[in-house]
Amino acid sequence: MDLELRHLRVLCAIADAGSVGRAASDLGYSQPAMSTQLRRIERYFGQSLFERGATGVRPTRFGVEVVAQARDVLARAAAIGRRPAPGAASARRTLRVAATNSPVLSGMVSRVRARLPDVALAVSSVYASSRIVELLEEGEVDAAVAADYPGMELKHADTVTHRGIVTEPTFVALPTRHRLGRRAQVSLADLAEDAWFLTPDDGAGWPGVFYTACAAAGFSPVAVHEFLGDQSQLQSMIADGLGVSVVQATLRPIPDVAIRPLIGTPLWCRYVLAWRRDAVAEEVVEELFHSAASAYRELAGRSPHLRAWAARTWRGSGA
C-alpha cells in the first residue's frame, strides 16, 4: 500500500474523534470500512498507532508522532497554490478567539502570530466551555479553545464545528510533605479525607465527572473549596497544606508541591478547537490546530511527571 493523503486524514479523524466509529461518521465511511483502513495503515507502519480502551481509542507513543506529522503534511498540502487576493497583503484581519484555561493557549498564540503575520488575534479569557459555545453561536467570537470530557462531547449548533486537540489524563497536586507525597502514583480513594480545591461548573461536565469518579472510588469529598484564580495562588495554598486539587497534567509545580498521576486514570479532559464554519478559512483552522497541538507537545516534553506516566502506561499496554 502506498501512503496517500486520504490515509493521513483517516488517522487525524480517529485521533480527533477518539473513536473509530465517530471518525467513520465524520468522514462518511462505515465503521467496518474505517477499521479495515486503519489496519492497513498500521500494517504499513509496522506497529499499532492507537490503543483501544473502554472509552474509545487514543494514539500510542508512536501514533502521537505519526499523527502530528500527518497534520503537518495535510496543512502544507492544503496551502499549495493558495495566493492572497489582490490587496489582501495590506489588510490585516482580526480573528476573535475565546479560550478557557487551557495550557496550550500561550504557545498557540505565539506560533500563529509568527506563521500568520496578516492575522491579528484578539484573545479573550472565558472559563465555561458552555459560554464559549454561546459566543460562537452568537457570532461574538470566530474561534475558541474549549474543553470537554470522554463521553460528553461538546455540543453546539451546525454553524459551529470542532476538532479535538488532545485528550490528557487529569493529575492531582498535593503538598510534598503530604502522607502520599513520595508515591509515584496516588489512588483517588486514598485522598477521601483531604480537602479539595475545585474549579466551578464549566457547563461541559465539570465538576460532575470528578464527583462521579469519587463515587466510583467509594467516597464523597469531605470538604470542597471552589477556586477560580491564578494557578500560582492555588499552588501556594496547596504547598501550605490547605488542600489538594486535580490539575492539568502539564502543570509545572512550584517548590513544596508534588504533581502525581491517579492510579487507573479515572479522570480525563479533552481540549478542542472550535470555530464558526463561515468565519474562519480552512488554512487558518489548520494553522490554529497545528499551533495548538505543537504547543501541547512542547509542554508535555517539559513535564517529567507526564512523561513518566506515559512511559508506564504505554509499556503496560504493550504499545
DRENTIZA-569326 format. One record per residue (C-alpha): y, z, x; residue number from 1; residue in one letter. Coordinates in nm, 3 decimals. Last residue first. Layout:
% DRENTIZA-569326
Y|Z|X|NUM|A
...
END
This chain:
% DRENTIZA-569326
-0.043|2.265|0.248|319|A
-0.330|2.517|0.249|318|G
-0.162|2.721|-0.024|317|S
-0.159|3.034|0.192|316|G
-0.001|2.847|0.483|315|R
0.260|2.708|0.247|314|W
0.346|3.051|0.113|313|T
0.344|3.234|0.446|312|R
0.563|2.971|0.615|311|A
0.797|2.958|0.316|310|A
0.841|3.336|0.315|309|W
0.918|3.337|0.688|308|A
1.171|3.056|0.646|307|R
1.336|3.239|0.357|306|L
1.362|3.565|0.556|305|H
1.492|3.376|0.863|304|P
1.775|3.205|0.669|303|S
1.965|2.958|0.887|302|R
1.733|2.668|0.804|301|G
1.762|2.751|0.436|300|A
2.140|2.723|0.453|299|L
2.117|2.385|0.626|298|E
1.863|2.261|0.373|297|R
2.094|2.378|0.093|296|Y
2.391|2.185|0.231|295|A
2.178|1.871|0.263|294|S
2.069|1.902|-0.100|293|A
2.430|1.948|-0.215|292|A
2.554|1.655|-0.005|291|S
2.276|1.423|-0.123|290|H
2.345|1.518|-0.484|289|F
2.719|1.468|-0.465|288|L
2.669|1.145|-0.272|287|E
2.420|1.010|-0.523|286|E
2.648|1.102|-0.811|285|V
2.936|0.924|-0.636|284|V
2.722|0.612|-0.592|283|E
2.628|0.619|-0.960|282|E
2.988|0.640|-1.077|281|A
3.100|0.957|-1.255|280|V
3.285|0.969|-1.588|279|A
3.074|0.789|-1.846|278|D
2.745|0.971|-1.778|277|R
2.916|1.309|-1.761|276|R
2.763|1.515|-1.480|275|W
2.511|1.785|-1.397|274|A
2.380|1.881|-1.052|273|L
2.117|2.150|-1.085|272|V
2.029|2.473|-0.910|271|Y
1.691|2.614|-1.009|270|R
1.611|2.984|-1.002|269|C
1.274|3.150|-0.956|268|W
1.143|3.500|-1.030|267|L
0.788|3.636|-1.018|266|P
0.731|3.535|-0.653|265|T
0.385|3.696|-0.623|264|G
0.521|3.966|-0.395|263|I
0.900|3.963|-0.404|262|L
1.072|3.828|-0.094|261|P
1.287|4.066|0.114|260|R
1.652|4.093|0.206|259|I
1.744|4.401|0.410|258|A
2.091|4.557|0.410|257|V
2.211|4.802|0.678|256|D
2.418|4.535|0.857|255|P
2.521|4.244|0.628|254|I
2.257|4.016|0.484|253|P
2.285|3.634|0.473|252|R
2.195|3.511|0.124|251|L
1.962|3.209|0.138|250|T
1.705|3.350|-0.107|249|A
1.969|3.423|-0.370|248|Q
1.973|3.786|-0.474|247|V
1.794|4.041|-0.693|246|V
1.968|4.374|-0.650|245|S
1.911|4.725|-0.524|244|V
2.103|5.046|-0.583|243|G
2.368|5.289|-0.460|242|L
2.217|5.328|-0.112|241|G
2.540|5.269|0.082|240|D
2.400|4.937|0.207|239|A
2.353|4.832|-0.155|238|I
2.715|4.913|-0.230|237|M
2.828|4.715|0.075|236|S
2.603|4.426|-0.029|235|Q
2.773|4.403|-0.366|234|L
3.117|4.409|-0.204|233|Q
3.011|4.134|0.036|232|S
2.880|3.930|-0.255|231|Q
3.219|3.938|-0.428|230|D
3.208|4.007|-0.797|229|G
3.002|4.008|-1.111|228|L
2.814|4.336|-1.147|227|F
2.642|4.492|-1.444|226|E
2.483|4.822|-1.341|225|H
2.126|4.877|-1.460|224|V
1.941|5.209|-1.455|223|A
1.580|5.293|-1.544|222|V
1.456|4.934|-1.524|221|P
1.169|4.872|-1.772|220|S
0.820|4.881|-1.631|219|F
0.475|4.721|-1.621|218|G
0.514|4.429|-1.380|217|A
0.508|4.187|-1.676|216|A
0.789|4.393|-1.829|215|A
0.989|4.363|-1.506|214|C
0.936|3.986|-1.501|213|A
1.055|3.959|-1.863|212|T
1.358|4.175|-1.779|211|Y
1.448|3.938|-1.494|210|F
1.396|3.624|-1.703|209|V
1.627|3.771|-1.967|208|G
1.905|3.826|-1.713|207|P
1.956|3.528|-1.709|206|W
1.822|3.258|-1.939|205|G
2.085|2.983|-1.944|204|A
2.375|3.161|-2.114|203|G
2.473|3.327|-1.786|202|D
2.435|3.684|-1.913|201|D
2.576|3.929|-1.659|200|P
2.495|3.977|-1.286|199|T
2.258|4.263|-1.216|198|L
2.285|4.565|-0.986|197|F
1.970|4.774|-1.022|196|W
1.896|5.146|-0.992|195|A
1.552|5.216|-0.849|194|D
1.260|5.378|-1.030|193|E
1.067|5.057|-1.101|192|A
1.118|4.921|-0.749|191|L
0.747|4.940|-0.660|190|D
0.673|4.723|-0.966|189|A
0.874|4.437|-0.816|188|L
0.644|4.442|-0.515|187|S
0.819|4.401|-0.181|186|V
0.737|4.170|0.109|185|Q
0.773|4.215|0.486|184|A
0.792|4.592|0.443|183|R
1.037|4.788|0.656|182|R
1.287|4.854|0.379|181|G
1.031|4.986|0.131|180|L
1.144|5.354|0.149|179|R
1.502|5.229|0.166|178|H
1.672|5.282|0.504|177|R
1.735|4.907|0.534|176|T
1.911|4.925|0.199|175|P
1.780|4.678|-0.059|174|L
1.828|4.309|-0.141|173|A
1.563|4.133|-0.350|172|V
1.454|3.770|-0.341|171|F
1.462|3.491|-0.601|170|T
1.250|3.190|-0.512|169|P
1.423|2.852|-0.496|168|E
1.423|2.541|-0.711|167|T
1.646|2.279|-0.552|166|V
1.892|2.008|-0.653|165|I
1.759|1.933|-1.002|164|G
1.926|1.645|-1.180|163|R
2.147|1.647|-1.486|162|H
2.275|1.433|-1.771|161|T
2.570|1.462|-2.006|160|V
2.677|1.233|-2.290|159|T
2.334|1.297|-2.442|158|D
2.441|1.654|-2.525|157|A
2.319|1.951|-2.322|156|H
2.020|2.172|-2.246|155|K
1.943|2.315|-1.902|154|L
1.568|2.361|-1.858|153|E
1.418|2.696|-1.954|152|M
1.054|2.660|-1.844|151|G
1.148|2.730|-1.484|150|P
1.506|2.867|-1.474|149|Y
1.857|2.722|-1.498|148|D
2.165|2.698|-1.279|147|A
2.484|2.490|-1.269|146|A
2.664|2.266|-1.021|145|V
2.913|2.052|-1.208|144|A
3.051|1.707|-1.277|143|A
3.334|1.547|-1.475|142|D
3.516|1.850|-1.613|141|V
3.715|1.908|-1.933|140|E
3.531|1.628|-2.112|139|G
3.425|1.856|-2.397|138|E
3.056|1.804|-2.317|137|E
3.114|1.884|-1.952|136|L
3.317|2.196|-2.032|135|L
3.051|2.309|-2.280|134|E
2.775|2.261|-2.022|133|V
2.970|2.471|-1.771|132|I
3.007|2.740|-2.037|131|R
2.629|2.757|-2.078|130|S
2.593|2.773|-1.698|129|S
2.799|3.092|-1.701|128|A
2.994|3.172|-1.383|127|Y
3.267|2.907|-1.378|126|V
3.453|2.853|-1.050|125|S
3.678|2.547|-1.050|124|S
3.673|2.264|-0.797|123|V
3.923|1.974|-0.787|122|A
3.764|1.720|-0.556|121|L
3.969|1.424|-0.430|120|A
3.771|1.101|-0.392|119|V
3.903|0.836|-0.152|118|D
3.769|1.026|0.151|117|P
3.413|1.002|0.020|116|L
3.191|1.095|0.317|115|R
3.404|1.373|0.468|114|A
3.522|1.516|0.137|113|R
3.167|1.496|0.003|112|V
3.031|1.688|0.303|111|R
3.290|1.967|0.278|110|S
3.233|2.003|-0.096|109|V
2.854|2.020|-0.067|108|M
2.865|2.277|0.212|107|G
3.092|2.505|0.011|106|S
2.900|2.465|-0.314|105|L
2.542|2.504|-0.188|104|V
2.521|2.883|-0.228|103|P
2.571|2.855|-0.604|102|S
2.799|3.097|-0.786|101|N
2.851|2.860|-1.080|100|T
3.038|2.538|-1.022|99|A
3.284|2.317|-1.205|98|A
3.390|1.983|-1.057|97|V
3.685|1.764|-1.158|96|R
3.684|1.441|-0.959|95|L
4.034|1.326|-0.866|94|T
4.072|0.958|-0.781|93|R
4.268|0.846|-0.478|92|R
4.424|0.505|-0.540|91|A
4.524|0.329|-0.216|90|S
4.178|0.193|-0.145|89|A
4.141|0.085|-0.507|88|A
4.400|-0.192|-0.470|87|G
4.140|-0.465|-0.506|86|P
3.812|-0.311|-0.631|85|A
3.605|-0.124|-0.376|84|P
3.304|-0.306|-0.238|83|R
2.938|-0.245|-0.306|82|R
2.704|-0.475|-0.116|81|G
2.452|-0.205|-0.028|80|I
2.558|0.134|-0.169|79|A
2.249|0.180|-0.391|78|A
2.024|0.114|-0.090|77|A
2.203|0.383|0.109|76|R
2.158|0.637|-0.169|75|A
1.792|0.538|-0.211|74|L
1.726|0.576|0.163|73|V
1.895|0.917|0.174|72|D
1.703|1.035|-0.131|71|R
1.375|0.924|0.027|70|A
1.458|1.113|0.347|69|Q
1.510|1.434|0.150|68|A
1.190|1.367|-0.048|67|V
0.990|1.317|0.272|66|V
1.121|1.634|0.437|65|E
1.061|1.850|0.128|64|V
0.715|1.695|0.094|63|G
0.619|1.806|0.446|62|F
0.697|2.167|0.351|61|R
0.520|2.113|0.019|60|T
0.729|1.996|-0.274|59|P
0.711|2.181|-0.607|58|R
0.489|2.128|-0.908|57|V
0.469|2.278|-1.256|56|G
0.493|2.632|-1.393|55|T
0.129|2.729|-1.335|54|A
0.123|2.573|-0.991|53|G
0.061|2.242|-0.816|52|R
0.169|2.170|-0.460|51|E
0.353|1.851|-0.384|50|F
0.361|1.608|-0.090|49|L
-0.009|1.631|-0.008|48|S
-0.127|1.456|0.307|47|Q
-0.199|1.114|0.457|46|G
0.140|0.961|0.390|45|F
-0.008|0.654|0.220|44|Y
-0.269|0.869|0.048|43|R
0.017|1.081|-0.092|42|E
0.179|0.765|-0.229|41|I
-0.144|0.656|-0.392|40|R
-0.198|0.999|-0.547|39|R
0.159|0.997|-0.680|38|L
0.109|0.657|-0.844|37|Q
-0.209|0.777|-1.012|36|T
-0.030|1.085|-1.145|35|S
0.255|0.868|-1.275|34|M
0.012|0.635|-1.450|33|A
-0.173|0.929|-1.604|32|P
0.162|1.076|-1.725|31|Q
0.272|0.754|-1.891|30|S
0.576|0.594|-1.734|29|Y
0.932|0.562|-1.872|28|G
1.107|0.702|-1.564|27|L
1.226|1.026|-1.728|26|D
0.902|1.062|-1.926|25|S
0.693|1.028|-1.610|24|A
0.914|1.284|-1.436|23|A
0.860|1.526|-1.724|22|R
0.480|1.483|-1.697|21|G
0.472|1.511|-1.317|20|V
0.669|1.836|-1.335|19|S
0.940|1.996|-1.123|18|G
1.182|1.748|-1.279|17|A
1.388|1.683|-0.967|16|D
1.092|1.680|-0.725|15|A
0.894|1.453|-0.960|14|I
1.189|1.216|-1.000|13|A
1.251|1.209|-0.625|12|C
0.889|1.117|-0.552|11|L
0.885|0.844|-0.818|10|V
1.216|0.704|-0.695|9|R
1.068|0.677|-0.345|8|L
0.776|0.480|-0.484|7|H
1.017|0.246|-0.663|6|R
1.197|0.189|-0.333|5|L
0.878|0.049|-0.179|4|E
0.608|0.178|0.058|3|L
0.348|-0.088|0.125|2|D
0.000|0.000|0.000|1|M
END
